[in-house]
Amino acid sequence: MSIPTILTVDDSKVLRLALMELFRPYDCRMLQAADGLEGLAVVREHRPDLVLLDYNMPVLDGLGMLRELRADPEIARTNVIMLTANTAPQAVLQLLQSR
């Protein structure tokens, strides 16, 4: 059985490091990316088991990255958990429609 790989994609280095620290007790490999474009490159290269994806980021935001993931048959089935403090109904609806 292989060690699970988790990618955290967030423009906040502090949050990326906090998430990596949160998963430290578990036997998993942690990767990180600072924006959606970098996150897509990491997903394509490393095929993580899970992506923890921030909604609001520069360059390519979380919704844009999620749409790119779902549009690429090679990585479309990647498990994603979106992280956001945005509770606006329109934002939540956009995320649900991009699953």
N, C-alpha and C positions, 0 to 999 in steps of 0.2 A: 504494500500500500504506500502510495507516495504522500509526501507532506503537502497539505493544501497551501495554495498560494493566494494571497489577498493583496489587491492593489487598492491603495487609497489615492484618490484624485481630488486635490483641493489646492486653491491658490494660497491658503494659509499654511505656512511651514509649521507653525505651532500646532495647528489642528492635525496635520499629517503625523507629526511626531507623537502627539497625544494618542492618536488612534493606534499607531505602531506600539506604543507602550501598553495600551489596553489589551492588545493581543499577545504581548510578550509571554504570558504564562502558558499559552497554548502552543502546541507544536505546529507552527505554520511559518511559511516564508512570507515576509512582508515586502512589498514594492511600493514605490510612490511616484506620483507625477504632479506637476504644478498647474496643469491646465488640461482641457479636453484634447487638444492636439497631441500633447505629450502622452496623455492617457491612452489614446487610440494606438499610438506607436508601441507602448508597453504591452497593451492587450495583444496586439498582433504578434509581437516577438515572444512573449512569455505565456500567453494563454492562461491567465489566472482563473482560479475557481470562483472568485468573488471580487466584485469591484464596489468599493465604497465611494460614491460619486457625489461631489458637492454640486448644488444647483446653480449657484452664482459664482462665475469665474470669468476672468478676461480671456481673450484669444478665442476659445471655444468653450461655451458654458456647458453645464451638465446636461441640459436638454438636448443641445446640439450633439454632444458626444453620444448620448443615448440613441438618438436618431441614426447617427452614423453606424453605431454598433449593430442596431437592428436591421440596417440596410445591407450589411455585409454578411453573406451567407456563411463565411468562414468563422465569424465571431458572434453571430446573431444570438446564439443561445447562452451567451455569457451571463451569469447571474449578477444582478446589479441591485444595490440598495442605495437609493437617493437620500442625501442628507441636506436638509435645508431648514431654516427658521421661517421661511416664507409660507404662511398659511392662507394666502389669498386663494379663494376658490378657483380662479382661472388658472393659477400656477399648478395647483393639484390636478385639475382636469387635464392640462397639457401633459403632465407626467403620466397619468393613467392612459391617455390615448397613445403614448409612445412606447408602451410595454411591448 
